[in-house]
């Protein structure tokens, strides 16, 4: 079965997040060029808000997951060091 390693997964997450930010910016700029010129419709702003919410969720989930994983790994290593010292 095909699985992604951590680096590939993060690359895809960040790539999607950056692409969504660019798409949201283009969407807002298009609101200036289509009729009525210079007016950004509320649906465009709503779509931009949802895009930015998705991007924020992607970044937060990735950062939060990495932080918790590193914290757990540190606790395990500290505990293993304590056990090792007791055995000596």
N, CA, C and O atoms as a GROMACS GRO file, in nm:
protein
  352
    1UNK      N    1   0.084  -0.119   0.000
    1UNK     CA    2   0.000   0.000   0.000
    1UNK      C    3   0.088   0.125   0.000
    1UNK      O    4   0.196   0.126   0.060
    2UNK      N    5   0.043   0.226  -0.065
    2UNK     CA    6   0.119   0.349  -0.080
    2UNK      C    7   0.097   0.440   0.040
    2UNK      O    8  -0.016   0.476   0.072
    3UNK      N    9   0.207   0.477   0.107
    3UNK     CA   10   0.199   0.566   0.224
    3UNK      C   11   0.299   0.679   0.208
    3UNK      O   12   0.404   0.663   0.145
    4UNK      N   13   0.264   0.793   0.264
    4UNK     CA   14   0.352   0.909   0.261
    4UNK      C   15   0.433   0.913   0.389
    4UNK      O   16   0.382   0.884   0.498
    5UNK      N   17   0.561   0.951   0.376
    5UNK     CA   18   0.636   0.975   0.499
    5UNK      C   19   0.608   1.118   0.546
    5UNK      O   20   0.540   1.194   0.476
    6UNK      N   21   0.659   1.153   0.661
    6UNK     CA   22   0.625   1.281   0.724
    6UNK      C   23   0.663   1.400   0.634
    6UNK      O   24   0.587   1.495   0.623
    7UNK      N   25   0.780   1.394   0.572
    7UNK     CA   26   0.824   1.506   0.488
    7UNK      C   27   0.731   1.527   0.369
    7UNK      O   28   0.694   1.640   0.337
    8UNK      N   29   0.694   1.418   0.303
    8UNK     CA   30   0.605   1.428   0.189
    8UNK      C   31   0.468   1.481   0.231
    8UNK      O   32   0.407   1.562   0.160
    9UNK      N   33   0.420   1.435   0.346
    9UNK     CA   34   0.290   1.479   0.394
    9UNK      C   35   0.291   1.629   0.425
    9UNK      O   36   0.197   1.701   0.390
   10UNK      N   37   0.397   1.676   0.491
   10UNK     CA   38   0.408   1.819   0.522
   10UNK      C   39   0.420   1.901   0.395
   10UNK      O   40   0.361   2.009   0.386
   11UNK      N   41   0.495   1.853   0.298
   11UNK     CA   42   0.511   1.924   0.172
   11UNK      C   43   0.376   1.940   0.102
   11UNK      O   44   0.346   2.047   0.050
   12UNK      N   45   0.296   1.835   0.102
   12UNK     CA   46   0.164   1.842   0.040
   12UNK      C   47   0.074   1.938   0.117
   12UNK      O   48   0.003   2.018   0.056
   13UNK      N   49   0.076   1.931   0.250
   13UNK     CA   50  -0.007   2.020   0.331
   13UNK      C   51   0.029   2.166   0.306
   13UNK      O   52  -0.059   2.248   0.282
   14UNK      N   53   0.158   2.197   0.311
   14UNK     CA   54   0.199   2.336   0.290
   14UNK      C   55   0.173   2.380   0.146
   14UNK      O   56   0.137   2.495   0.122
   15UNK      N   57   0.191   2.290   0.051
   15UNK     CA   58   0.164   2.324  -0.089
   15UNK      C   59   0.017   2.357  -0.110
   15UNK      O   60  -0.016   2.454  -0.179
   16UNK      N   61  -0.071   2.276  -0.051
   16UNK     CA   62  -0.216   2.302  -0.062
   16UNK      C   63  -0.251   2.434   0.005
   16UNK      O   64  -0.329   2.513  -0.048
   17UNK      N   65  -0.193   2.459   0.123
   17UNK     CA   66  -0.221   2.583   0.195
   17UNK      C   67  -0.178   2.705   0.114
   17UNK      O   68  -0.252   2.802   0.104
   18UNK      N   69  -0.060   2.700   0.058
   18UNK     CA   70  -0.010   2.813  -0.021
   18UNK      C   71  -0.093   2.830  -0.148
   18UNK      O   72  -0.125   2.943  -0.186
   19UNK      N   73  -0.129   2.720  -0.212
   19UNK     CA   74  -0.213   2.728  -0.332
   19UNK      C   75  -0.349   2.790  -0.299
   19UNK      O   76  -0.403   2.869  -0.377
   20UNK      N   77  -0.405   2.754  -0.184
   20UNK     CA   78  -0.535   2.809  -0.145
   20UNK      C   79  -0.526   2.959  -0.115
   20UNK      O   80  -0.618   3.034  -0.147
   21UNK      N   81  -0.416   3.002  -0.055
   21UNK     CA   82  -0.397   3.145  -0.030
   21UNK      C   83  -0.389   3.220  -0.162
   21UNK      O   84  -0.453   3.324  -0.178
   22UNK      N   85  -0.312   3.168  -0.256
   22UNK     CA   86  -0.300   3.232  -0.388
   22UNK      C   87  -0.435   3.234  -0.459
   22UNK      O   88  -0.471   3.336  -0.518
   23UNK      N   89  -0.510   3.123  -0.453
   23UNK     CA   90  -0.642   3.118  -0.515
   23UNK      C   91  -0.735   3.221  -0.454
   23UNK      O   92  -0.811   3.287  -0.525
   24UNK      N   93  -0.730   3.235  -0.321
   24UNK     CA   94  -0.814   3.334  -0.254
   24UNK      C   95  -0.779   3.477  -0.295
   24UNK      O   96  -0.868   3.560  -0.313
   25UNK      N   97  -0.651   3.504  -0.311
   25UNK     CA   98  -0.609   3.637  -0.354
   25UNK      C   99  -0.655   3.665  -0.497
   25UNK      O  100  -0.702   3.775  -0.528
   26UNK      N  101  -0.643   3.566  -0.584
   26UNK     CA  102  -0.688   3.582  -0.722
   26UNK      C  103  -0.839   3.601  -0.727
   26UNK      O  104  -0.889   3.683  -0.804
   27UNK      N  105  -0.911   3.526  -0.644
   27UNK     CA  106  -1.056   3.539  -0.637
   27UNK      C  107  -1.096   3.682  -0.599
   27UNK      O  108  -1.187   3.739  -0.659
   28UNK      N  109  -1.030   3.738  -0.500
   28UNK     CA  110  -1.061   3.876  -0.459
   28UNK      C  111  -1.025   3.976  -0.568
   28UNK      O  112  -1.100   4.071  -0.592
   29UNK      N  113  -0.912   3.956  -0.634
   29UNK     CA  114  -0.871   4.049  -0.740
   29UNK      C  115  -0.967   4.043  -0.858
   29UNK      O  116  -0.993   4.144  -0.924
   30UNK      N  117  -1.020   3.924  -0.886
   30UNK     CA  118  -1.117   3.911  -0.996
   30UNK      C  119  -1.243   3.992  -0.968
   30UNK      O  120  -1.310   4.037  -1.061
   31UNK      N  121  -1.274   4.011  -0.841
   31UNK     CA  122  -1.389   4.092  -0.805
   31UNK      C  123  -1.375   4.236  -0.851
   31UNK      O  124  -1.476   4.305  -0.869
   32UNK      N  125  -1.254   4.283  -0.870
   32UNK     CA  126  -1.231   4.420  -0.918
   32UNK      C  127  -1.247   4.430  -1.070
   32UNK      O  128  -1.272   4.540  -1.121
   33UNK      N  129  -1.232   4.319  -1.142
   33UNK     CA  130  -1.231   4.326  -1.288
   33UNK      C  131  -1.363   4.287  -1.354
   33UNK      O  132  -1.388   4.326  -1.468
   34UNK      N  133  -1.447   4.211  -1.286
   34UNK     CA  134  -1.576   4.173  -1.345
   34UNK      C  135  -1.681   4.276  -1.307
   34UNK      O  136  -1.665   4.351  -1.211
   35UNK      N  137  -1.789   4.278  -1.384
   35UNK     CA  138  -1.891   4.379  -1.356
   35UNK      C  139  -1.971   4.339  -1.232
   35UNK      O  140  -1.996   4.220  -1.214
   36UNK      N  141  -2.011   4.428  -1.150
   36UNK     CA  142  -1.980   4.570  -1.149
   36UNK      C  143  -1.835   4.592  -1.106
   36UNK      O  144  -1.792   4.544  -1.000
   37UNK      N  145  -1.762   4.663  -1.188
   37UNK     CA  146  -1.619   4.684  -1.168
   37UNK      C  147  -1.591   4.753  -1.035
   37UNK      O  148  -1.655   4.852  -0.999
   38UNK      N  149  -1.493   4.700  -0.962
   38UNK     CA  150  -1.450   4.760  -0.837
   38UNK      C  151  -1.529   4.717  -0.715
   38UNK      O  152  -1.501   4.765  -0.605
   39UNK      N  153  -1.627   4.630  -0.730
   39UNK     CA  154  -1.708   4.587  -0.617
   39UNK      C  155  -1.683   4.438  -0.593
   39UNK      O  156  -1.699   4.356  -0.683
   40UNK      N  157  -1.645   4.405  -0.471
   40UNK     CA  158  -1.626   4.265  -0.435
   40UNK      C  159  -1.754   4.217  -0.368
   40UNK      O  160  -1.794   4.270  -0.265
   41UNK      N  161  -1.817   4.118  -0.427
   41UNK     CA  162  -1.944   4.065  -0.376
   41UNK      C  163  -1.923   3.994  -0.242
   41UNK      O  164  -1.813   3.948  -0.212
   42UNK      N  165  -2.026   3.987  -0.163
   42UNK     CA  166  -2.016   3.922  -0.032
   42UNK      C  167  -1.989   3.772  -0.044
   42UNK      O  168  -1.928   3.713   0.046
   43UNK      N  169  -2.032   3.710  -0.153
   43UNK     CA  170  -2.003   3.567  -0.171
   43UNK      C  171  -1.854   3.544  -0.191
   43UNK      O  172  -1.800   3.444  -0.145
   44UNK      N  173  -1.787   3.637  -0.259
   44UNK     CA  174  -1.643   3.626  -0.279
   44UNK      C  175  -1.573   3.638  -0.144
   44UNK      O  176  -1.480   3.563  -0.114
   45UNK      N  177  -1.616   3.733  -0.063
   45UNK     CA  178  -1.556   3.749   0.068
   45UNK      C  179  -1.584   3.628   0.157
   45UNK      O  180  -1.498   3.589   0.236
   46UNK      N  181  -1.702   3.570   0.145
   46UNK     CA  182  -1.734   3.449   0.221
   46UNK      C  183  -1.645   3.333   0.179
   46UNK      O  184  -1.596   3.258   0.264
   47UNK      N  185  -1.624   3.318   0.048
   47UNK     CA  186  -1.537   3.212  -0.003
   47UNK      C  187  -1.394   3.233   0.044
   47UNK      O  188  -1.325   3.138   0.081
   48UNK      N  189  -1.348   3.358   0.043
   48UNK     CA  190  -1.214   3.389   0.091
   48UNK      C  191  -1.201   3.354   0.239
   48UNK      O  192  -1.100   3.298   0.281
   49UNK      N  193  -1.302   3.386   0.317
   49UNK     CA  194  -1.300   3.351   0.459
   49UNK      C  195  -1.290   3.202   0.481
   49UNK      O  196  -1.216   3.157   0.569
   50UNK      N  197  -1.362   3.124   0.403
   50UNK     CA  198  -1.355   2.978   0.416
   50UNK      C  199  -1.220   2.925   0.373
   50UNK      O  200  -1.167   2.832   0.434
   51UNK      N  201  -1.163   2.984   0.268
   51UNK     CA  202  -1.030   2.942   0.222
   51UNK      C  203  -0.927   2.969   0.332
   51UNK      O  204  -0.844   2.883   0.363
   52UNK      N  205  -0.931   3.089   0.389
   52UNK     CA  206  -0.836   3.123   0.494
   52UNK      C  207  -0.856   3.036   0.618
   52UNK      O  208  -0.760   3.004   0.688
   53UNK      N  209  -0.979   2.998   0.647
   53UNK     CA  210  -1.008   2.909   0.759
   53UNK      C  211  -0.946   2.771   0.733
   53UNK      O  212  -0.888   2.711   0.824
   54UNK      N  213  -0.957   2.722   0.611
   54UNK     CA  214  -0.897   2.593   0.575
   54UNK      C  215  -0.745   2.600   0.589
   54UNK      O  216  -0.684   2.509   0.645
   55UNK      N  217  -0.686   2.707   0.539
   55UNK     CA  218  -0.541   2.722   0.546
   55UNK      C  219  -0.496   2.729   0.692
   55UNK      O  220  -0.397   2.666   0.730
   56UNK      N  221  -0.568   2.805   0.772
   56UNK     CA  222  -0.534   2.813   0.914
   56UNK      C  223  -0.544   2.678   0.982
   56UNK      O  224  -0.461   2.645   1.067
   57UNK      N  225  -0.644   2.602   0.947
   57UNK     CA  226  -0.661   2.468   1.006
   57UNK      C  227  -0.546   2.377   0.965
   57UNK      O  228  -0.495   2.301   1.048
   58UNK      N  229  -0.504   2.385   0.840
   58UNK     CA  230  -0.393   2.301   0.793
   58UNK      C  231  -0.266   2.335   0.870
   58UNK      O  232  -0.197   2.245   0.919
   59UNK      N  233  -0.235   2.463   0.881
   59UNK     CA  234  -0.113   2.502   0.951
   59UNK      C  235  -0.122   2.469   1.099
   59UNK      O  236  -0.025   2.420   1.157
   60UNK      N  237  -0.236   2.495   1.162
   60UNK     CA  238  -0.248   2.471   1.306
   60UNK      C  239  -0.240   2.322   1.338
   60UNK      O  240  -0.174   2.283   1.435
   61UNK      N  241  -0.307   2.241   1.259
   61UNK     CA  242  -0.306   2.097   1.285
   61UNK      C  243  -0.164   2.044   1.273
   61UNK      O  244  -0.120   1.964   1.356
   62UNK      N  245  -0.093   2.087   1.171
   62UNK     CA  246   0.043   2.039   1.149
   62UNK      C  247   0.135   2.084   1.263
   62UNK      O  248   0.212   2.003   1.315
   63UNK      N  249   0.127   2.210   1.302
   63UNK     CA  250   0.212   2.263   1.407
   63UNK      C  251   0.175   2.199   1.541
   63UNK      O  252   0.264   2.160   1.617
   64UNK      N  253   0.047   2.189   1.570
   64UNK     CA  254   0.002   2.130   1.695
   64UNK      C  255   0.043   1.984   1.705
   64UNK      O  256   0.089   1.940   1.811
   65UNK      N  257   0.028   1.909   1.599
   65UNK     CA  258   0.063   1.767   1.598
   65UNK      C  259   0.213   1.751   1.622
   65UNK      O  260   0.253   1.668   1.704
   66UNK      N  261   0.294   1.828   1.553
   66UNK     CA  262   0.439   1.818   1.568
   66UNK      C  263   0.481   1.855   1.711
   66UNK      O  264   0.569   1.790   1.768
   67UNK      N  265   0.418   1.956   1.767
   67UNK     CA  266   0.451   2.000   1.903
   67UNK      C  267   0.419   1.891   2.005
   67UNK      O  268   0.500   1.862   2.092
   68UNK      N  269   0.301   1.832   1.994
   68UNK     CA  270   0.262   1.727   2.088
   68UNK      C  271   0.350   1.604   2.072
   68UNK      O  272   0.386   1.540   2.171
   69UNK      N  273   0.385   1.571   1.948
   69UNK     CA  274   0.469   1.454   1.924
   69UNK      C  275   0.607   1.474   1.984
   69UNK      O  276   0.661   1.383   2.046
   70UNK      N  277   0.665   1.593   1.967
   70UNK     CA  278   0.796   1.621   2.024
   70UNK      C  279   0.791   1.620   2.176
   70UNK      O  280   0.885   1.573   2.241
   71UNK      N  281   0.684   1.670   2.234
   71UNK     CA  282   0.669   1.671   2.379
   71UNK      C  283   0.663   1.527   2.432
   71UNK      O  284   0.727   1.495   2.532
   72UNK      N  285   0.587   1.443   2.366
   72UNK     CA  286   0.576   1.303   2.407
   72UNK      C  287   0.711   1.233   2.394
   72UNK      O  288   0.751   1.158   2.484
   73UNK      N  289   0.781   1.257   2.285
   73UNK     CA  290   0.911   1.195   2.264
   73UNK      C  291   1.011   1.238   2.371
   73UNK      O  292   1.089   1.156   2.419
   74UNK      N  293   1.008   1.364   2.409
   74UNK     CA  294   1.096   1.414   2.514
   74UNK      C  295   1.066   1.347   2.648
   74UNK      O  296   1.158   1.308   2.720
   75UNK      N  297   0.936   1.333   2.680
   75UNK     CA  298   0.898   1.267   2.806
   75UNK      C  299   0.946   1.121   2.808
   75UNK      O  300   0.996   1.074   2.910
   76UNK      N  301   0.930   1.051   2.697
   76UNK     CA  302   0.971   0.911   2.690
   76UNK      C  303   1.123   0.902   2.705
   76UNK      O  304   1.172   0.816   2.779
   77UNK      N  305   1.196   0.987   2.637
   77UNK     CA  306   1.342   0.983   2.649
   77UNK      C  307   1.388   1.015   2.790
   77UNK      O  308   1.481   0.951   2.841
   78UNK      N  309   1.325   1.112   2.855
   78UNK     CA  310   1.360   1.144   2.994
   78UNK      C  311   1.334   1.026   3.086
   78UNK      O  312   1.415   0.995   3.173
   79UNK      N  313   1.221   0.962   3.066
   79UNK     CA  314   1.185   0.846   3.149
   79UNK      C  315   1.283   0.731   3.126
   79UNK      O  316   1.323   0.663   3.221
   80UNK      N  317   1.322   0.708   3.001
   80UNK     CA  318   1.420   0.603   2.971
   80UNK      C  319   1.554   0.634   3.034
   80UNK      O  320   1.622   0.543   3.082
   81UNK      N  321   1.593   0.760   3.035
   81UNK     CA  322   1.719   0.799   3.100
   81UNK      C  323   1.714   0.773   3.250
   81UNK      O  324   1.811   0.726   3.308
   82UNK      N  325   1.600   0.803   3.314
   82UNK     CA  326   1.582   0.777   3.457
   82UNK      C  327   1.595   0.628   3.487
   82UNK      O  328   1.662   0.588   3.582
   83UNK      N  329   1.530   0.546   3.406
   83UNK     CA  330   1.534   0.400   3.426
   83UNK      C  331   1.676   0.349   3.407
   83UNK      O  332   1.723   0.263   3.483
   84UNK      N  333   1.743   0.401   3.306
   84UNK     CA  334   1.880   0.360   3.279
   84UNK      C  335   1.973   0.394   3.396
   84UNK      O  336   2.061   0.315   3.432
   85UNK      N  337   1.954   0.513   3.455
   85UNK     CA  338   2.036   0.554   3.570
   85UNK      C  339   2.011   0.465   3.690
   85UNK      O  340   2.104   0.433   3.764
   86UNK      N  341   1.887   0.424   3.711
   86UNK     CA  342   1.853   0.338   3.823
   86UNK      C  343   1.915   0.199   3.807
   86UNK      O  344   1.952   0.135   3.905
   87UNK      N  345   1.924   0.152   3.683
   87UNK     CA  346   1.977   0.019   3.658
   87UNK      C  347   2.129   0.014   3.673
   87UNK      O  348   2.185  -0.094   3.694
   88UNK      N  349   2.196   0.127   3.664
   88UNK     CA  350   2.343   0.129   3.675
   88UNK      C  351   2.390   0.116   3.813
   88UNK      O  352   2.510   0.116   3.838
   0.00000   0.00000   0.00000
